[in-house]
């Protein structure tokens, strides 16, 4: 996993998607700003979280296909 289309590093993608997966995106945005000095909108938290989730689901499906082959 490299930089995404917005040039976010894998570490930033992981932090944002983790914060976005445990609560409302607005709260995740506030939390990232407070603890990590990461200024990111609620909308971007949602985008990154969904993108990472979709990528993980594709990887899971590919792995499942490989396990049944």
N, C-alpha and C positions, 0 to 999 in steps of 0.2 A: 504494500500500500504506500503510494507516494503522495505527492502534493495533489490536492483535488483541483477542480476547475477554478476555484477561487484562490489557489495557491496556499491553502491551509496545510500545515505539516501534519503528518500522521499523529503526532502527539497531541496537537490541538484538536484534530478531529475526534480523537479518543476522549479527551476531556469534555468537549462540547457534547458529544453524543451520550456520554455517561450522565452528565448533568441533565440533559434533555430527556433522558429515559426514566428519571426518578421523580419527576414532578412537572408541573406546568412550565411551558417554555419561557414565560415571563419570569418565573421564579428562578429558572436555570440561568437566564441572562443576568439577573441580579446577583446570583450566587457567584458566577464566574467573574463578574466585575469586582465583587467584594473580596473574594479570597485569592484571585489570581491576576487582578488588574487587567482582565481580558474584557474589552469593550466589544460586545456583540449583541445585535438586536434579537428580539424574541423570534422574529421571522428567520434570521440566519441560524439560530439554534435549532429551529424546527427543520430547516433545509438540511443542515449537516446531520442531525439525528436521523432523519428519514433516509438520507443517502447512505449513511453508514449501515443502517438497518437493512436496507435493500441489498447492499453489497454482501453483508454477512449471510443473508438468506440465500443469495445466489451461490455463495461458497458452500453453504450447508447442503444445498441441492446437488451440487457437483460431487461433493464428498459422498453423499448418499448413493448417487448413481455409481460411483466407483466401488462402493462397498458391496453393491448387489451384482456387479459384473464378474 
